[in-house]
């Protein structure tokens, strides 16, 4: 599967050759970015077109799935909530000598040195939350189906089915279990949307 890198994000896409005179990009929620092009169009031209449209693809995907990208906009504030398996949990802040992030008794705790700038604290919080959610995705996804289910990096798709395994975007761990299971079923049944 070809990929394009934009702003440190990977866009994986599939190419379908059809009798068309133009290149078309389609965002399939389940399977990612699909590109339709003429059989005469060289792969380099298709790649260049996708690279040219990368910013648009990423913006459109994020706008369509805002709930999955809320973690990228977190700020170190007591008013923040973090979604995990469909529930929103409060974020509690503390100043300590070292940065620390944990989930305890239904609350996320984030501590960081008082000397840090707001930007440093926000960056560390986003990194810690993302890493925690990635670990939980790896842990939880495998329990939601009889199929082998694993998490994958965010490559602008909810998931993909290969021969005997389902790969889900780690960001889905923010959604309720029932929605994650529906995505798994849709992938098993090779549904597109």
DADA-V357755 format. One record per pair of residues at least 24 apart in sequence whose ideal C-beta (glycine too) atoms are under 7 Angstrom apart, sorted by sequence separation. I is the first residue (numbers start at 0). J is the second residue. D is the distance in Angstrom with one decimal. If there is no record, write none. Layout:
i=I j=J d=D
i=I j=J d=D
This chain:
i=32 j=56 d=6.0
i=158 j=182 d=5.9
i=24 j=49 d=7.0
i=98 j=123 d=5.3
i=157 j=182 d=5.3
i=22 j=48 d=4.8
i=81 j=107 d=5.2
i=160 j=186 d=4.5
i=100 j=127 d=3.7
i=140 j=167 d=5.4
i=159 j=186 d=6.9
i=160 j=187 d=6.5
i=24 j=52 d=5.8
i=100 j=128 d=7.0
i=158 j=186 d=5.1
i=160 j=189 d=6.5
i=26 j=56 d=7.0
i=14 j=45 d=5.9
i=100 j=131 d=6.4
i=24 j=56 d=6.6
i=26 j=59 d=6.1
i=136 j=169 d=4.1
i=139 j=172 d=6.1
i=143 j=176 d=6.3
i=26 j=60 d=6.0
i=75 j=109 d=6.5
i=148 j=183 d=6.1
i=75 j=111 d=7.0
i=133 j=169 d=4.7
i=136 j=172 d=3.9
i=143 j=179 d=5.7
i=144 j=180 d=6.8
i=12 j=49 d=6.0
i=132 j=169 d=6.5
i=135 j=172 d=5.3
i=143 j=180 d=5.2
i=146 j=183 d=6.8
i=10 j=49 d=7.0
i=144 j=183 d=4.8
i=132 j=172 d=5.3
i=143 j=183 d=6.2
i=132 j=173 d=6.7
i=146 j=187 d=6.2
i=3 j=46 d=7.0
i=10 j=53 d=5.9
i=1 j=46 d=6.4
i=75 j=120 d=3.9
i=3 j=49 d=5.1
i=10 j=56 d=5.8
i=75 j=121 d=5.4
i=3 j=50 d=5.2
i=10 j=57 d=6.9
i=74 j=121 d=5.2
i=81 j=128 d=6.0
i=5 j=53 d=3.7
i=5 j=54 d=6.4
i=8 j=57 d=6.2
i=75 j=124 d=5.0
i=3 j=53 d=5.4
i=73 j=124 d=5.5
i=5 j=57 d=5.9
i=73 j=125 d=5.3
i=83 j=135 d=6.8
i=71 j=125 d=6.3
i=70 j=125 d=6.5
i=73 j=128 d=6.1
i=70 j=128 d=5.3
i=70 j=129 d=5.7
i=70 j=132 d=6.6
i=84 j=172 d=6.7
i=83 j=172 d=6.7
i=85 j=174 d=5.8
i=83 j=173 d=6.4
i=85 j=175 d=2.8
i=82 j=173 d=4.1
i=84 j=175 d=6.4
i=85 j=176 d=6.8
i=84 j=176 d=5.8
i=60 j=155 d=4.8
i=57 j=155 d=7.0
i=56 j=155 d=6.8
i=67 j=170 d=4.0
i=67 j=173 d=6.1
i=66 j=173 d=6.5
i=31 j=154 d=6.5
i=32 j=155 d=5.9
i=31 j=155 d=5.6
i=31 j=156 d=3.0
i=30 j=156 d=5.7
i=29 j=156 d=6.8
i=29 j=157 d=5.3
i=31 j=159 d=6.8
i=28 j=157 d=5.4
i=29 j=158 d=6.3
i=30 j=159 d=5.6
i=9 j=152 d=6.8
i=11 j=154 d=4.2
i=10 j=154 d=6.8
i=11 j=155 d=7.0
i=9 j=154 d=5.0
i=10 j=155 d=5.3
i=11 j=156 d=6.9
i=29 j=182 d=7.0
i=29 j=185 d=5.7
i=29 j=186 d=5.8
i=29 j=190 d=6.4
i=30 j=191 d=6.4
i=29 j=191 d=6.2
i=29 j=192 d=5.9
i=27 j=191 d=5.2
i=28 j=192 d=5.0
i=27 j=192 d=6.7
